[in-house]
Amino acid sequence: MIQEESFRDSIATVNEEGRRNRIFPKRVSGKFASARKYVAWLLLVFLFTAPWMSIGGQPLLLLDVMGRKFVLFGQIFRPADTFIFVLLMISGVLSVIVFTVAFGRIFCGWICPQTIFLEQVFRKIEYWIEGDRNRQMKLQKQPWNFEKIWKKSAKNMLFYLMSFAVSNVFLQYLVGVDRWKLYLQEGPMQHFATFSVIVIFSLVFYLVFAWFREQACIVVCPYGRLQGVMLDRNSLVIIYDWLRGEPRGKGKRKDREQKGDCVDCGLCVQVCPTGIDIRNGTQLECVNCTACIDVCDSVMHKVGKPEGLIRFDSQNGVEQGRNTIFTARVYAYVGILTVLLSIVTSLLLTRSEVETIVLRMPGKLFERVEGDIENIYNFTLINKTDEAKSLRFELLEQKGTLETTGGSIIALSPEQIMHGALIVRIPEGALAEEKTALKIGVHDSNNEVIEVVKTNFLGPRKRKKR
């Protein structure tokens, strides 16, 4: 393997003077490029259509932060379900770690929104208007004549329009399609704050894909640096087979008998969206986009050599000819992930349709009322469904009476959050301790207990017998 490590002291997007080196990746075609295109199209179609889909009258996905309401595949989640979301996020991060340990940085090249939008949307627009690598470089160097002005103007206008469209899609995820349509009908002046946020977000989105580009992966995203502690010699990465390729060199086929398969054409560098030379080994800038594999395979085909000089493989696969993907580390991560997903699944299956919170009224202890001890509580009922509910409270184990403000039957509208008070009275003789555990059942219209709330009932202090 190449032992020269000086390339790791700098990045290809910054020159020796500290200025930006603009990357002009060459357009590439091949089996991996086609596969990535189909995956990207599938994900983009889902992104743009998911806000318009619904399940059981609820949107497929909704992240209404201001309204403190989240909908995931038709299921409504409120702040009380935050712990489920936390576990889902942890599971998602752990899933990425598992895939990285086993299959390298494949998430970045195939699933990451940054890569998908840059390579499959904005880069396509750029190729369409400005042409491939050489024509883009020529256009960049030429003076500001008519050709350069109209091409740059048209490209950047389309970039911003695309950014504005994506911003509106994100708004649909935040407020829902129905409210988004209302915003369109009433116009930007009626919702000036929202419109201003969309314009600013569109500008940021535009700057990321028109100017910042690969720097987001190299400088901002921590994942590239984290992969250094995730990968090992058994992880599948995009790797150059140095045993087969070295010593590299150009020349006719009859003059290459003492040389490796690499013809040193430099195309693997020209197609790389981060400007690295994969022949130097695994680098944090590599996003596993597979462009170097496709272009190298095409060169090998032309010179009559086997494909796979650059391929998905592990370091042990190159050196020893064997791969052991499922190592002890992978099994450990998979085990933890399985436990987390099992917990999340259990919580989702046992999640109540109505969330009930019962808290003692602040500043109130207890009162004596006709031989009974009275405690007053505040309650909050959250209907997590899109159906109306008729509920009532009832003491489950303790003898006594329970009254709610507004009547014994509580009518909850779909997705309603109701606040109220309830009064609990227990005969003083039935209280053995100063603080008594209390269980309150929430019954539905079928008289079934849908939730049990635990709280404490305060009574007078009991004198100890001498």
C-alpha positions as CSV (number, residue, x, y, z in Angstrom):
1,M,0.0,0.0,0.0
2,I,1.1,3.6,-0.6
3,Q,3.1,4.7,2.4
4,E,3.4,8.4,1.5
5,E,1.1,10.2,4.0
6,S,1.8,13.8,3.1
7,F,-1.5,14.1,1.3
8,R,-3.3,13.8,4.7
9,D,-1.8,17.2,5.7
10,S,-4.1,19.1,3.4
11,I,-7.4,18.8,1.6
12,A,-7.9,19.0,-2.2
13,T,-10.4,21.9,-1.9
14,V,-7.9,24.3,-0.4
15,N,-4.6,25.4,-2.0
16,E,-1.3,26.2,-0.3
17,E,-2.3,29.9,0.0
18,G,-5.5,28.9,1.9
19,R,-7.8,29.7,-0.9
20,R,-10.6,27.6,-2.2
21,N,-9.9,25.1,-5.0
22,R,-13.1,24.8,-6.9
23,I,-13.9,21.1,-7.8
24,F,-15.2,20.3,-11.3
25,P,-16.1,16.6,-11.2
26,K,-16.2,14.9,-14.5
27,R,-19.5,13.3,-15.5
28,V,-19.4,9.6,-15.1
29,S,-21.6,6.7,-16.2
30,G,-21.7,3.0,-15.2
31,K,-23.6,0.5,-13.1
32,F,-23.0,2.2,-9.8
33,A,-23.9,5.6,-11.2
34,S,-27.2,4.2,-12.6
35,A,-27.9,2.5,-9.2
36,R,-27.3,5.7,-7.3
37,K,-29.5,7.6,-9.7
38,Y,-32.4,5.2,-9.2
39,V,-32.0,5.3,-5.4
40,A,-31.9,9.1,-5.5
41,W,-35.0,9.3,-7.6
42,L,-36.9,7.0,-5.2
43,L,-35.9,9.1,-2.2
44,L,-36.6,12.4,-3.9
45,V,-40.0,11.2,-5.0
46,F,-40.7,10.2,-1.4
47,L,-39.5,13.5,-0.1
48,F,-41.7,15.6,-2.4
49,T,-44.8,13.4,-2.1
50,A,-44.8,12.3,1.6
51,P,-46.5,15.5,2.9
52,W,-49.4,14.9,0.5
53,M,-49.9,11.3,1.6
54,S,-52.2,10.4,4.5
55,I,-53.1,7.3,6.6
56,G,-56.4,7.2,8.4
57,G,-57.0,10.9,7.9
58,Q,-53.6,11.9,9.3
59,P,-50.6,12.9,7.2
60,L,-47.9,10.3,6.6
61,L,-45.3,12.6,8.2
62,L,-45.8,15.9,10.1
63,L,-43.3,17.7,12.3
64,D,-45.4,20.5,13.7
65,V,-42.9,21.9,16.2
66,M,-44.9,25.1,17.0
67,G,-48.1,23.1,17.6
68,R,-46.1,20.4,19.6
69,K,-47.6,17.7,17.4
70,F,-45.7,15.0,15.4
71,V,-47.3,12.5,13.1
72,L,-45.3,9.4,12.1
73,F,-47.0,7.1,9.6
74,G,-50.4,8.3,10.7
75,Q,-49.7,8.0,14.4
76,I,-50.0,11.2,16.5
77,F,-47.3,11.9,19.0
78,R,-47.3,14.7,21.6
79,P,-44.6,16.0,24.0
80,A,-45.4,13.2,26.4
81,D,-44.1,10.8,23.8
82,T,-40.8,12.6,23.5
83,F,-38.9,9.6,25.0
84,I,-40.1,7.4,22.1
85,F,-38.6,9.9,19.6
86,V,-35.4,10.0,21.6
87,L,-35.1,6.3,21.4
88,L,-35.9,6.3,17.7
89,M,-33.2,8.9,17.1
90,I,-30.7,6.9,19.1
91,S,-31.7,3.8,17.1
92,G,-31.2,5.7,13.9
93,V,-27.7,6.9,14.9
94,L,-26.8,3.4,15.9
95,S,-28.1,2.0,12.6
96,V,-25.7,4.3,10.8
97,I,-22.8,3.2,13.0
98,V,-23.6,-0.5,12.3
99,F,-23.6,0.1,8.6
100,T,-20.4,2.2,8.8
101,V,-18.6,-0.5,10.7
102,A,-19.7,-3.2,8.3
103,F,-20.1,-1.3,4.9
104,G,-18.1,1.9,5.3
105,R,-19.4,5.4,4.6
106,I,-22.1,4.1,2.2
107,F,-24.8,6.4,3.9
108,C,-23.0,9.5,2.7
109,G,-22.8,8.5,-1.0
110,W,-26.2,6.9,-1.4
111,I,-28.7,8.2,1.2
112,C,-27.4,11.5,2.6
113,P,-29.7,14.5,1.4
114,Q,-26.6,16.6,0.9
115,T,-25.1,14.2,-1.6
116,I,-28.4,13.4,-3.3
117,F,-29.3,17.1,-3.9
118,L,-25.8,18.0,-4.9
119,E,-25.1,15.2,-7.3
120,Q,-28.5,14.3,-8.6
121,V,-30.2,17.7,-8.8
122,F,-27.9,20.7,-8.7
123,R,-24.9,19.0,-10.5
124,K,-27.3,17.8,-13.2
125,I,-28.5,21.4,-13.8
126,E,-24.9,22.5,-14.0
127,Y,-24.0,19.8,-16.6
128,W,-27.1,20.7,-18.6
129,I,-26.2,24.5,-18.8
130,E,-22.4,24.6,-18.6
131,G,-21.4,21.2,-19.9
132,D,-19.0,18.7,-18.5
133,R,-15.7,19.2,-16.6
134,N,-13.5,20.7,-19.3
135,R,-16.2,23.1,-20.5
136,Q,-17.0,24.2,-17.0
137,M,-13.3,24.9,-16.3
138,K,-13.0,26.8,-19.6
139,L,-16.1,28.9,-18.7
140,Q,-14.7,29.6,-15.3
141,K,-11.5,31.1,-16.7
142,Q,-12.9,33.1,-19.6
143,P,-13.8,36.8,-19.1
144,W,-17.3,37.9,-18.4
145,N,-18.7,37.9,-21.9
146,F,-22.3,37.2,-23.0
147,E,-21.9,33.4,-22.9
148,K,-20.6,33.4,-19.3
149,I,-23.2,35.9,-18.1
150,W,-26.2,34.1,-19.4
151,K,-25.0,30.6,-18.4
152,K,-24.1,31.7,-14.9
153,S,-27.3,33.7,-14.5
154,A,-29.5,30.9,-15.8
155,K,-27.8,28.3,-13.6
156,N,-28.0,30.3,-10.4
157,M,-31.6,31.3,-11.1
158,L,-32.5,27.6,-11.4
159,F,-30.5,26.9,-8.3
160,Y,-32.5,29.4,-6.3
161,L,-35.8,28.3,-7.7
162,M,-35.0,24.7,-6.8
163,S,-33.9,25.9,-3.3
164,F,-37.2,27.8,-2.9
165,A,-39.2,24.7,-4.0
166,V,-37.4,22.5,-1.4
167,S,-38.0,25.1,1.3
168,N,-41.7,24.9,0.6
169,V,-41.5,21.1,0.8
170,F,-39.9,21.4,4.3
171,L,-42.6,23.9,5.2
172,Q,-45.2,21.3,4.3
173,Y,-43.6,18.9,6.7
174,L,-43.8,21.5,9.5
175,V,-47.3,22.9,9.0
176,G,-49.0,20.4,6.8
177,V,-50.3,20.6,3.2
178,D,-53.6,22.1,4.1
179,R,-52.1,25.1,6.0
180,W,-49.5,25.5,3.3
181,K,-52.3,25.8,0.7
182,L,-53.9,28.4,3.0
183,Y,-50.7,30.4,3.0
184,L,-50.6,30.4,-0.8
185,Q,-54.2,31.6,-1.0
186,E,-53.8,34.4,1.5
187,G,-50.5,35.6,0.1
188,P,-47.1,36.4,1.7
189,M,-48.2,39.7,3.2
190,Q,-50.7,37.9,5.5
191,H,-47.9,35.5,6.6
192,F,-44.9,37.8,6.3
193,A,-42.9,36.1,9.0
194,T,-43.3,32.7,7.5
195,F,-42.6,34.0,4.0
196,S,-39.4,35.7,5.3
197,V,-38.2,32.5,6.9
198,I,-38.7,30.6,3.6
199,V,-36.8,33.2,1.6
200,I,-33.9,33.1,4.1
201,F,-33.9,29.3,4.3
202,S,-33.9,29.2,0.5
203,L,-30.9,31.5,0.3
204,V,-29.0,29.3,2.8
205,F,-30.0,26.2,0.9
206,Y,-28.9,27.9,-2.4
207,L,-25.5,29.0,-0.9
208,V,-24.8,25.4,0.3
209,F,-25.3,23.9,-3.1
210,A,-24.1,26.7,-5.3
211,W,-21.0,27.6,-3.4
212,F,-20.2,25.6,-0.2
213,R,-20.9,22.2,-1.8
214,E,-18.4,19.5,-0.8
215,Q,-17.1,21.6,2.1
216,A,-20.2,20.6,4.0
217,C,-19.0,17.0,3.9
218,I,-15.3,17.8,4.5
219,V,-15.5,20.7,7.0
220,V,-18.9,20.8,8.7
221,C,-20.2,17.2,8.9
222,P,-18.6,15.3,11.8
223,Y,-19.4,11.9,10.2
224,G,-16.3,11.9,8.1
225,R,-14.1,12.2,11.1
226,L,-16.1,9.8,13.2
227,Q,-15.6,7.1,10.6
228,G,-11.9,6.9,11.6
229,V,-12.9,5.3,14.9
230,M,-15.7,3.2,13.3
231,L,-13.8,1.5,10.4
232,D,-11.4,-1.3,10.8
233,R,-9.5,-3.6,8.5
234,N,-12.6,-5.7,7.9
235,S,-14.9,-2.8,7.0
236,L,-16.0,-2.6,3.3
237,V,-14.9,0.7,1.8
238,I,-14.0,1.9,-1.7
239,I,-10.4,0.9,-2.0
240,Y,-7.7,0.8,-4.6
241,D,-6.0,-2.6,-5.0
242,W,-2.4,-1.5,-4.7
243,L,-1.1,-5.0,-5.0
244,R,-2.5,-5.3,-8.4
245,G,-2.1,-1.7,-9.5
246,E,1.4,-0.8,-8.5
247,P,3.8,0.2,-9.9
248,R,1.5,2.4,-11.9
249,G,2.6,3.9,-15.2
250,K,1.5,4.8,-18.7
251,G,2.6,3.1,-22.0
252,K,1.5,0.7,-24.6
253,R,0.4,-2.8,-23.6
254,K,3.6,-4.4,-24.7
255,D,5.6,-1.9,-22.7
256,R,3.6,-2.6,-19.5
257,E,4.7,-6.1,-18.7
258,Q,6.7,-4.9,-15.7
259,K,4.1,-2.4,-14.5
260,G,0.9,-2.8,-12.5
261,D,-2.6,-2.5,-14.0
262,C,-3.0,1.2,-13.1
263,V,-2.3,3.3,-16.2
264,D,-2.1,6.5,-14.1
265,C,-4.8,8.2,-16.2
266,G,-6.0,10.3,-13.3
267,L,-9.7,9.9,-14.2
268,C,-10.4,8.6,-10.7
269,V,-9.3,12.0,-9.4
270,Q,-11.2,13.9,-12.0
271,V,-14.6,12.3,-11.2
272,C,-14.2,12.6,-7.4
273,P,-16.7,15.2,-6.0
274,T,-14.3,16.0,-3.2
275,G,-11.1,15.9,-5.3
276,I,-9.2,13.1,-3.6
277,D,-7.0,10.5,-5.0
278,I,-8.5,7.2,-3.9
279,R,-5.1,5.5,-4.7
280,N,-3.7,7.1,-1.6
281,G,-6.0,5.0,0.6
282,T,-9.1,5.6,2.7
283,Q,-9.6,9.3,3.5
284,L,-12.2,11.2,5.5
285,E,-13.2,13.2,2.4
286,C,-14.3,10.0,0.6
287,V,-18.1,9.8,0.6
288,N,-18.3,6.4,-1.1
289,C,-20.0,7.8,-4.2
290,T,-18.5,5.0,-6.4
291,A,-17.7,7.4,-9.3
292,C,-14.1,6.2,-9.2
293,I,-15.2,2.6,-9.5
294,D,-17.2,3.2,-12.6
295,V,-14.6,5.3,-14.4
296,C,-11.8,2.9,-13.5
297,D,-13.8,-0.1,-14.7
298,S,-14.3,1.6,-18.0
299,V,-10.5,2.2,-18.4
300,M,-9.7,-1.4,-17.4
301,H,-12.1,-2.6,-20.1
302,K,-10.4,-0.4,-22.7
303,V,-6.9,-1.7,-21.9
304,G,-8.0,-5.3,-21.6
305,K,-7.6,-5.7,-17.9
306,P,-10.0,-7.2,-15.4
307,E,-12.4,-4.8,-13.7
308,G,-12.2,-4.1,-9.9
309,L,-8.9,-2.3,-9.6
310,I,-10.9,0.1,-7.5
311,R,-13.8,-1.7,-5.8
312,F,-15.8,-2.2,-2.7
313,D,-13.5,-4.3,-0.5
314,S,-11.7,-4.3,2.9
315,Q,-8.1,-3.9,3.6
316,N,-7.9,-7.6,4.6
317,G,-9.7,-8.4,1.4
318,V,-7.0,-6.7,-0.7
319,E,-4.1,-8.1,1.4
320,Q,-5.4,-11.6,2.2
321,G,-8.2,-12.1,-0.3
322,R,-10.8,-12.7,2.4
323,N,-13.6,-10.6,4.0
324,T,-15.0,-11.0,7.4
325,I,-17.7,-8.4,7.6
326,F,-19.6,-9.6,10.6
327,T,-17.0,-9.3,13.3
328,A,-17.5,-9.1,17.1
329,R,-18.0,-5.3,16.9
330,V,-20.8,-5.6,14.3
331,Y,-22.6,-8.3,16.4
332,A,-22.3,-6.1,19.5
333,Y,-23.8,-3.1,17.7
334,V,-26.5,-5.2,16.2
335,G,-27.3,-6.6,19.6
336,I,-27.7,-3.2,21.2
337,L,-29.7,-2.0,18.2
338,T,-32.0,-5.0,18.5
339,V,-32.7,-4.2,22.2
340,L,-33.4,-0.6,21.4
341,L,-35.8,-1.4,18.6
342,S,-37.5,-4.0,20.8
343,I,-38.1,-1.4,23.5
344,V,-39.4,1.2,20.9
345,T,-41.7,-1.4,19.4
346,S,-43.0,-2.4,22.8
347,L,-43.6,1.3,23.7
348,L,-45.5,1.9,20.4
349,L,-47.7,-1.2,20.9
350,T,-48.6,-0.3,24.5
351,R,-48.9,3.4,23.9
352,S,-52.3,4.7,25.2
353,E,-54.5,6.7,22.9
354,V,-55.2,9.2,25.7
355,E,-52.4,10.7,27.8
356,T,-53.4,11.6,31.3
357,I,-51.5,13.8,33.7
358,V,-52.8,14.3,37.3
359,L,-50.9,16.6,39.7
360,R,-51.9,18.0,43.1
361,M,-53.1,21.6,43.0
362,P,-50.2,23.8,44.0
363,G,-50.5,25.4,47.5
364,K,-53.3,23.1,48.6
365,L,-52.8,20.4,51.3
366,F,-56.2,18.9,52.4
367,E,-59.5,19.8,53.9
368,R,-61.9,18.2,56.2
369,V,-65.4,18.0,54.7
370,E,-68.1,16.2,56.7
371,G,-65.8,13.6,58.1
372,D,-63.9,13.1,54.9
373,I,-60.5,14.3,53.8
374,E,-60.5,16.2,50.5
375,N,-57.7,16.6,48.0
376,I,-57.9,18.7,44.9
377,Y,-55.9,17.8,41.7
378,N,-55.3,19.4,38.3
379,F,-55.6,17.1,35.4
380,T,-54.6,17.2,31.7
381,L,-56.1,14.9,29.1
382,I,-54.5,14.6,25.7
383,N,-56.4,12.9,22.9
384,K,-53.7,11.4,20.6
385,T,-56.2,10.2,18.0
386,D,-58.4,11.9,15.4
387,E,-61.6,10.4,17.0
388,A,-63.8,11.9,19.7
389,K,-63.6,10.3,23.2
390,S,-65.9,10.1,26.1
391,L,-64.0,9.5,29.4
392,R,-64.6,9.4,33.1
393,F,-62.3,9.1,36.2
394,E,-62.8,6.5,38.9
395,L,-60.9,5.4,42.0
396,L,-59.6,1.9,41.6
397,E,-58.5,0.6,45.0
398,Q,-59.2,3.3,47.6
399,K,-62.8,3.8,49.0
400,G,-64.1,7.3,48.4
401,T,-65.6,9.6,45.9
402,L,-64.2,11.4,42.9
403,E,-65.8,14.4,41.2
404,T,-64.6,16.3,38.1
405,T,-65.4,19.9,37.1
406,G,-67.9,20.0,34.3
407,G,-69.6,16.7,35.1
408,S,-68.6,13.1,35.4
409,I,-68.4,12.4,31.7
410,I,-65.6,14.3,29.9
411,A,-66.0,14.8,26.1
412,L,-62.7,15.1,24.2
413,S,-62.7,16.3,20.7
414,P,-60.2,14.8,18.2
415,E,-56.6,15.8,19.2
416,Q,-57.9,18.0,22.0
417,I,-55.9,18.9,25.0
418,M,-58.2,19.5,28.0
419,H,-57.4,20.9,31.4
420,G,-59.5,20.6,34.5
421,A,-59.7,19.8,38.2
422,L,-60.9,16.8,40.1
423,I,-61.8,16.4,43.8
424,V,-61.1,13.2,45.7
425,R,-62.7,12.6,49.1
426,I,-61.8,9.6,51.3
427,P,-63.1,8.9,54.8
428,E,-60.6,9.9,57.4
429,G,-60.8,6.5,59.1
430,A,-59.7,4.8,55.9
431,L,-56.4,6.6,55.9
432,A,-53.7,4.7,57.7
433,E,-50.8,7.0,56.8
434,E,-50.2,10.7,56.2
435,K,-49.5,10.0,52.5
436,T,-51.6,7.3,50.7
437,A,-50.9,5.9,47.3
438,L,-53.8,6.6,45.0
439,K,-54.8,4.9,41.7
440,I,-57.2,6.6,39.4
441,G,-58.6,4.8,36.4
442,V,-59.5,6.5,33.1
443,H,-62.5,4.7,31.6
444,D,-63.7,5.0,28.0
445,S,-67.3,4.9,26.7
446,N,-67.2,1.1,26.9
447,N,-66.3,1.2,30.6
448,E,-62.8,-0.2,29.9
449,V,-59.8,1.1,31.8
450,I,-57.5,2.6,29.1
451,E,-55.0,4.1,31.5
452,V,-54.1,4.1,35.2
453,V,-52.7,7.2,36.8
454,K,-50.8,7.0,40.1
455,T,-50.6,9.9,42.6
456,N,-50.5,10.6,46.3
457,F,-53.4,11.5,48.7
458,L,-52.4,13.7,51.6
459,G,-54.2,13.4,55.0
460,P,-53.7,14.5,58.6
461,R,-50.5,13.4,60.4
462,K,-51.1,10.3,62.5
463,R,-50.0,10.5,66.1
464,K,-47.8,7.7,67.3
465,K,-49.1,5.6,70.2
466,R,-47.0,5.6,73.3
